Amino acid sequence: MHNKASIRGIASYIPSGRLTNEQLADEFPDWSVDKIYEKTGIESRPIASDTDTCSSMAVSAARKLFERLNVKPETIDYVLLCTQSPDYKLPTTACIVQNQLGIPTHAGALDFNLGCSGYVYGLSLAKGLIETGQSSRVLLITSELYSRYINKQDKSVRTLFGDAATATLIEGVKYDKELIAGFVFGSDGSGDKNLIVPHGGSKIPISAESYITVSDNSGNLRSPSDLFMNGAEILAFTLKSVPKLVSAVLEKSSLDVTSIDKVVFHQANKFMLDKLRKKTKFTEEQFLVSYRNYGNTVSSTIPLGLELAAQQNILHKGEKVLLCGFGVGYSWAGTVITW
C-alpha cells in the first residue's frame, strides 16, 4: 500500500446575483431569449456583487467544505488557489485566504493563473505534493470573477461567463492503485491574443487609453481593459486539441471510451460541448453538463460539475471520471479520477 492522492469532497460558493437571458434580451433587443439559449445553452449566470472578492468567495467555499466534511482548518497544510481575478496584483490571494480561514502559518500557499484548464493542473500539483510526502491535506480552490473584466455592452462574452468559487479537499490515502492519474498537459502561447485582457499588466500598464471603448463588427463595445475573446479561433483550437487530449489521457490510463463512467469537460458553452462529445464518441449518459444555470465559470466549471453530479446522485463511489480543461493561454489538461 502506498500513499495516493484522493479527492475527499468538493463545495462551492455561488454569488447571489443573477444575469438571466430575459435581462440580456431587454438590453440587446436584437437577441431574443430563445436565441441566447440556442447559441449558448445557458439560462442564467451567477454574478458577483460589489462586495464579493476572490478571497471572500474562496473563503466561503472553503468554510462550506470544512463544515460538510467535518474538517478543521488547522489540518490543512497547503493552499492552492487558481484564479485569474486575484484580490491584488500582489500580495498572493492564497495567503490572504490562509489567514482568513485560520489555516496554520506553517502551511504553504500559492496562487496560479491558468483559467479553464486550471482545476486539472491544480489536481496535478496537489497529487505531487501529497505523493512525494510534502503535504498530507491540500485545499485546492478556484475563485473567478470574470464579470469584473467584461464590458456590459459586449454581448459576445457577457452571455457566456459567470462567477463562482469552489473548494476541493485532496488528501493522502493508503491504496494500491492510482486514484488521480493519467495526466496529460499542453500549452500554446501563440493563441494568447484570442482570449485576453490586453491592458493592466506589466507589458501594457493601465493608462487613459485603457478605458477608450470601441465597437467591433458585431456592434460589441469594449476597451483594452476589458475581456476580449475571438470565439471562432477559440472554437477552432478546442476542436483540434481536445479530441487529441482525450485520446492521450485514455491511452496513458490504459482505458478506452467505454471504460469511462462519466466525463466532465470545461463548461464553455453548449455548442462547443455538443461538438466535442460527438468528436470524442462519448454518450449523453456519460457526458455531464452543468452550464445551464452557471455559464462558463472558468476554472470553477469542472469542480462545479462534479459537485452537482454528486448532489444529484449521478456520480457514484468508485466510478472513473475523465476530466478535461481547455482554454485561455492556450492551455489544456486532462486526467482520470476515481470518485
N, C-alpha and C positions, 0 to 999 in steps of 0.2 A: 504494500500500500504506500502511495506517495501523496504528498500534499498537492491537491488540484484546486485551481480557482473555480468557484461556482457562484452563480447568481442566486442570492437568497431571497431577494424581493425588490420591487420597484414601486415608487409612489410619485405622484405628480402634483404640481400646483398649476391650476388653470385660472388666469385672471378673470374677474367677473365681467369685464367689458366685452361686448359682442359687436361684431360688424356683420350684419346679415345681408343676404342678396337683395332684400327689399330696400335696405338703406342705400346700397350701391346703385340700384336701379333708379332710385329717386335722384341721386347725384349725377348719374350718367344716363339720361333718358334714351340714348341710342342703344343701351344694353338692357334688355329685359331680364327679369328674374330667371326665366327659363333659359335664356341664352347664357347667362353667367353659369348656371348649374350644368348646362350641357357641355360648356367648354372646360369646366374645372372639376365637376363632381362635388363641389363644396357648397354647403348651405349657409354656414356661418363660421366666423373665425374669432377666437379669443384675442382681445386686445388689451394690453397692459394699461393701467391707469397712470395718472401723473405721479402717483406715489409709489408705484411698482418700480423696482430696480433689479438689476441682475442678481445682486446679493440677496435682496429681500425675497425674491421668488425662489432662489436656490435654498434659502433657509427654510421657507415654508414647505417646500417639497421634502427636504431632509427631515424636518420635525414630524411630518406626516408618516414618513418611512419608519423613523425610530419608534413612533407610537404603534404603528401597525405590527412591527416585528418584535416589540418589547426589547429594543436595543438601546443601550445607554451611549451618549456621545463620547464618553471617556474611553470607550472600547475601540474607537476609530483611530487608526494610526497613519492614514493617508487620505488626503482630499484631492481628487482630480476634478477640475471644473472646465468643461468645454463650453465656450461662448465666443460669439463674435460681437457681443454688445456688453463689454465689461463696465463696471461702475466707473472706472477711470482708465486712462492710458497707463497710469501707474498710481498706486501700488496694485499688486496682484489681488484680484477679487477673491480667489480661493483662500487667501489669508484672512480677509475680512469675514468670510463665511466660517472659517475655522474658529475665529474668535467669538462670533455671534452664537454659534452652536455650542460653545463650551467644550470643543474638542481639545485635547491636551496640546500644550506647546511643543511637545516632542514629536508631534505628528508632522509629516510632510504635507505640503500644499502647493499646487501649481495650477495655473491656467493653461489651456491650449486652445488655439484659434484654428478651427478646422471646418466648422459648418456641417453640411449634410452628411458627411462620412464620419463625423467626429465620435459618435457613440461607439462604433465598431473599433475605431482607433483607441478609444478610452478603455474598452474591454481588453484590448491587447496590452495596454500599459498596466492595467490592474493585474492581469494574468502574470505578466513579467515580474511585477513587484512581489506577488504572493508566492509564485512557484520558485523564485530564487531566494526566498526567505527574508526579503527586505521588509515585508509587511504581512500582516495577518488579516486585517479588515480594511478594505478600501471603500470609500464613499465616492462613487462616480456621479457627478452632477452635470446636467445640461441645463442651461438657462439662456433663453434667447428672446430679445425684444426687437425684432426686425422692424416693427411698426415705427420705431424711432427714426429709421432711415428712409421711410417711404414718403414721397410727396403725395398728398391727398388727391392731387389731380392726375396721378399716374395709375390708371386702372389696370395696366398691364401687370403690375406686381401687387397692387392693393387687393385685387380679387383672390390672390393666392396665399399670402403669408399671414400667419397668426403667431401669437406669443405664448410661450409655455416654458415651464421648468420641470425637470424630473430628477429623481434621486434613486440610485441603484446601489444596493449593498452587495459587495463581492467579497467572499471570504474563502479561506482555505478549508478543504475537507479531505479526509483520508479516503482515497479512492484509487482503483487500479486502472481507470480509463479517463481519457480527457473529457471534460465537461464543457470546455470552451476551446475550440480547436479549428484547424484548417484555415488559418488566417491567410488572406491574400490582399495585397495593397497595390495602389497605383497613384501616380500623380503626373500631371501635365500642365506646367505653369504657362504654357503658350496660350491657354484659354483664360488667362487672368482677367482680361478686359470684358469678358462676356457675362460676368456676374460680379459687380464691383461697386463700392462707394469710392469714387475717384479722389475726392479731396478729404483731408483730415489726418493723414498720416505724415511720416517724415519726408516722403517724396514730394507731395504737394500739400503743404500746410494750409489750414483754413485762412482765407482772405475774403475781401469784399466780393471777389469774383465767384466764390464758392456758393453764394446764395442767389445768383442770377439764374432764373428759370428760363428754359427754352422748350419749345414744342417739337415733338418728333413727327414723323409722317402720319402717325395714327392719332395725333392730337393729344398725346400724353405730355404732361408738363413735369419737368424735373430740373434740378440744379446739380452741379458737380458734387454737392454734399449729400445728395440723395442716392438711394439704391438704383442701379441700372442693371437690367437683365436682357440679354439678347436671347429671347426664347427659342428662336429657330436653331441657333448654334448650340444651346444647352440641350435641346432635344436630340440633335444630331450626335453630339458627344455621348449622350446617355445610351442611345440605341446602338451605338458602336461599342461602347466599353462594357456595359453591364452584362450582356449575354456572355461575353468572354470571361468576365469576373465570376459569374455563376459557375461556368464550366470549370474554371480553375479551382474554385473552392470545393466543388464536388469531387474533382479528381484528387485534390490534396487530402480530402477526408475519406477517400475510398468509398464514395457514395454515388448514387445516381438520383435522378428526379423523383423516382418512385420511393426512394428510401427516406425522403424528407417528409415529415408530418405537416409542418407549417412553414410559411415563408413570410418574412416581414421586410419589405423594401422601404427605403426612404419614401415618405409620402409626398411626392412632388405635386401631382395632380392626377385626376382620373384618366385623362387622355394618354399621358405618358405611361402610367402603370398598366393600363389595358394593353398597350403595345408591348411592353416588357413581359407581361405574363404570357402572351401568345408566343413571343420570341423564345422564351425560356421553357415553354411547354409545361408550366405548372397548371394544375386545375384550379377552378374558382374556389373549391373547398380548401385547398392548401394555402391559397393566397389571401392573407389577412390585410384588410384595409381599414384605415381609421381617419381618413382625411375629411370625411363628410362634415363633421362638427368641429374640426380642429384646423383644417387647412394645412399648409406647409409650415411647420414649426421648427424647421431647420434641424439641428442636432437632436431635438426632442422627439422627432416623429417616430423613430424606431422604439424607444422605450415606452412612449405613449401607446403604441400599437400592442406591445407585449402586455402592458398593464391592463388595457381594455380587454384583450382576449382572455386574460386570466380571470378578470372580474366576470366576464360573460360565460365562463366555463367552457370556452372554446379551446383553450390551451391546457394540456394535461401533463402531469408529472411524468417525466421520462421521455417525452416527445422530443424529436430532433427538429430544431428550428434553424432555418437558413436566414441570416441577416445580411443585408446589403445596403450600404450607404454610398451616395454618389452626389457630386455637385460642385459647388464653388471651389475654385482652386486652379484647375480642376483637381479633384481628389476623389478616390474611391477605395472601398474596403469591404471585405466580406468575411464571414465566419459561420461556423455551425455551433450552436449551443444545445446542450441537453437541459431541458427545463426541469 
